[in-house]
Amino acid sequence: MPKAYLFLILAILAETIGTTALQASQQFTRLGPSILVVIGYGISFYLLALALKAIPVGVAYAIWSGLGIVFIAIIGLLVFGQRLDAAALGGMGLILAGILVIHLFSNTAPH
């Protein structure tokens, strides 16, 4: 796996942690989760910037945001009990399909 993709995966994980903490912060009224939001997003943007040295911004952002959406939806279900309807699940399936198309068939993305 190219190092840029490792940075991108770690950026996605940090963003997912930051967004989960955002929900847990209760609109920044809880100090611990609020600090985790800032740290999570800071690490995420730093790692995303490192990934952008080798991955075009459009491709990196599509993967970063798309996988972040899917991971947060799963965490929302498992941790916060937030359910999604069929349309939301279908839309996320299309996002995943788009990421696969970019990764498998695009000459723009490094492999």
N, C-alpha and C positions, 0 to 999 in steps of 0.2 A: 504494500500500500504506500503510495507517495506520501511524504511527510505533510504536504499541504492538506491532504484528506484527513490525516490524523488531527491536525489543528482544527479543521472544520468540524469533525465529530466532537472533539472536546469543547469547541465553541457552542455547539448545539446542546451538549449536556449542561454547560454552565448557564446558558440561556434558559433551559428548562428548569433548572434549580432556581434561578432568579424569578422566573414567572410563577413558579409554585409558591415561593416565598412571598411574592406580591399578593397572592390570594390570602395567604396565611397572615400577612401583616395587617389585615383588616383596615385598609385605606391608610396605611402608615401610622396606625395607632398603637402597634406593638413593636417595641424597639428591636428585638432579636431578628424577627423576620424582615424588618425594614432594612437592617444592616446587611442581611443576606441578599436582599434585592440588589443593592448597590454593588456589592462584591461580585455577585453572580453575573450581572450585566457588564461590569467592568472587565472581568476575566473573559467573558464571551466576546466582547468587541475587540479586545486585544488579540485573542486567538483568531477571530475572523479576519482581522487585519493581516496576521501572519499568513493565513490561508490565501489571501488575495495576492500574495507575491507570485503564486503559480496558477491560481484558478481565476478565470474571468469573473468580475463582480456579479454579472447577471446570473451566471451558473451557481456561484457560491451562495448568493443570496436566495436563489430559488430553493436550493437544497437546505440551507440554514432555516429559512422561514417555514418551508413545507414540512420538514421533519419536526421542527419545533411545534407546529400546530398539532400534528398527530400525537406527539409525545404528551403535550399538555392535555389533549382530549382524553388520553388514556389515564393520566394522573388525575384529571378532574373526575373521571368515573370512579377510579379505585380509591382515591383519598378523600374527595369532597362529595362523592355521591351524585355527581352531575351527569345526567343521562343525555344522550344525543338521539335525535330522530333519524329516520331512514335517509332523508335528504342530506343531513349533515354527514352521516357515515358515507354516503355515496360521493359527496364532494371531497371528503378526505381520501377516499379511494382514488379519485381522479388526480388529486395532488400527488399521491404515491406513484401512480402510473406516470405522471409527468416527470417525476424525479428519475424513475427507471429509464424512461426514454432518453433523458439528458445523459444519464450515466452510461447507458449501453450503446447509444447510437450517435451521440453528438461528437463531432471532431473537435469541438471547442473545449470540452472538458478533458483534462489530462487523465490518462488511464495508467 
